[in-house]
Amino acid sequence: MERIANGQPSDIIFSQPITELLSSSGTSGGQQKLLPMTAEDLDRETFFYNLFVKILNKYVEGLDQGKAMYFLFIKPEISFHNKAPKFRFVQRQNVVLSIDVDKTSEEVLLHVVTEAKEHLEQLGLLLTEYTSYPDTSSIPGHYVIYWELKEKGSKSDFPVLDQGIVEESLDSVYGSCRRNEKSIGPLEIRVVREGTFDSLMDYCMLQGSSLSQYKTPRCIKSDAALKILNSRVIGSFSSQCVPSWDPFIMV
């Protein structure tokens, strides 16, 4: 790594000399990653940064109050409406869990995990990474959430996780499928050992993913990726209670 940082080429990472190593904005397994940058990458980053700052300073008021701006780059063949470019926001692929009529988006999954983090911290556990998988190998199918946990203090009692906390945070459609329709089975949490998501990232790199743009997939559909996760499971817990459901409250 030191040789690469000094400018020697590496056919494994890049064919061009690496001029700088930057720290990633996100983490994998709770640790920041080093992102190799070539001279071309740095020139591109510098160009966009200088363009971004100039436009912000000229057109955006209240920067000191936390306001910001996003750039949307369009292609020449894009269509327009009243001289304004037409565009749509595209979410990452494979981020929706779906069994029967229920569809759980990445936003809902993030809310569920955020709620669970508070309970995990009370148990002396830190949730460092997570992903999910709709298991339809049995009837009814059920959702599986993989957690990589890190102990903050003394050894924790993992069976306490089996309290249905996660299911209560899901929306009313899920609650109806679980309680009323019985078309979805109890949610399952599989705890994997530390370093599992690093192995998942290594696998994705071998499949051609970019290290600088890699984000942990929040829904797994690859059999090979599932094999990596399942081979490192150290605990499995299913909900013992059915989540509450109010037909007059649609969340």
CORCOR-V291130 format. One record per backbone hydrogen bond with DSSP energy under -1.0 kcal/mol. CO is the residue of the C=O (numbers start at 1). NH is the residue of the N-H. If there is no record, write none. Layout:
co->CO nh->NH
co->CO nh->NH
This chain:
co->1 nh->5
co->2 nh->6
co->3 nh->8
co->4 nh->7
co->10 nh->14
co->20 nh->37
co->22 nh->35
co->28 nh->31
co->31 nh->28
co->33 nh->24
co->35 nh->22
co->37 nh->19
co->37 nh->20
co->38 nh->42
co->39 nh->43
co->40 nh->44
co->41 nh->45
co->42 nh->46
co->43 nh->47
co->44 nh->48
co->45 nh->49
co->46 nh->50
co->47 nh->51
co->48 nh->52
co->49 nh->53
co->50 nh->54
co->51 nh->55
co->52 nh->56
co->53 nh->57
co->54 nh->58
co->55 nh->59
co->56 nh->60
co->62 nh->65
co->62 nh->67
co->63 nh->66
co->75 nh->78
co->79 nh->86
co->81 nh->84
co->84 nh->81
co->97 nh->104
co->99 nh->102
co->102 nh->99
co->104 nh->97
co->105 nh->109
co->106 nh->110
co->107 nh->111
co->108 nh->112
co->109 nh->113
co->110 nh->114
co->111 nh->115
co->112 nh->116
co->113 nh->117
co->116 nh->120
co->117 nh->121
co->118 nh->122
co->120 nh->125
co->121 nh->124
co->124 nh->152
co->126 nh->150
co->129 nh->148
co->131 nh->146
co->132 nh->220
co->133 nh->144
co->135 nh->142
co->141 nh->185
co->142 nh->135
co->143 nh->188
co->144 nh->133
co->145 nh->190
co->146 nh->131
co->147 nh->192
co->148 nh->128
co->148 nh->129
co->150 nh->126
co->156 nh->158
co->157 nh->160
co->158 nh->161
co->159 nh->162
co->161 nh->163
co->164 nh->168
co->166 nh->169
co->167 nh->170
co->171 nh->175
co->172 nh->176
co->173 nh->177
co->174 nh->178
co->175 nh->179
co->176 nh->180
co->176 nh->181
co->177 nh->183
co->177 nh->184
co->187 nh->239
co->188 nh->145
co->189 nh->237
co->190 nh->147
co->191 nh->234
co->191 nh->235
co->193 nh->196
co->195 nh->199
co->196 nh->200
co->197 nh->201
co->198 nh->202
co->199 nh->203
co->200 nh->204
co->201 nh->205
co->202 nh->206
co->203 nh->207
co->204 nh->209
co->205 nh->208
co->222 nh->226
co->223 nh->227
co->224 nh->228
co->225 nh->229
co->226 nh->230
co->227 nh->231
co->229 nh->232
co->230 nh->233
co->232 nh->193
co->235 nh->191
co->237 nh->189
co->246 nh->249
